[in-house]
Amino acid sequence: MIQKEQIYQFVEAFIAGTENFIVDVKVNAENNIVVEIDSEKGIDIEYCAELSRFIESQLDREVEDFELEVGSAGLGSPFKVLKQYQKNIGNEVEVLTKTGKKFSAILKDAAEDTFTVTVTKQVKPEGAKRKITVEEDEVYSYNEVKYTKYLIRFK
């Protein structure tokens, strides 16, 4: 059986010296391999094809048959690694917490264990007749959320 670590090493070797990074590598019992990569500027189909050919050149179909899929992280896909959070600082994101709270906010910061979003809220100050708009920073640990993803809006 092909090992996930082996594929991970092939991908790391191929992307070394580039701005590209690994989002996910999966290998199941049937040797179906799925590689997901990303970069600050996005990944084009030609780069995915080159990586696919490189991985195939490192494996021997005579020894083990496999199925290989190489792709880039989808624009609306949930973030899986810290670099995806860092790439999207300043962008609007959708967050779903494990408690079921779903909201949109601006991603402000992403650290090793937590990320910070700026949430716009309507609040009614004591004694006021109308609500006012305020911005608040909220900090979440990655294990508090089911997902965070780039929010696509068409205006």
Protein Blocks (a to p, Z undefined) as FASTA:
>chain_A
ZZfklmmmmmmmmmgoiabdcfbdcddfkopacdddddfkopafklmmmmmmmmmmmpcf
klpgcddddddddfklccfbfklmmmmgoiacddddfkopacddddfbdcfkbccddddd
ddddehiabdcdddddddddfklpfbdcdddddZZ
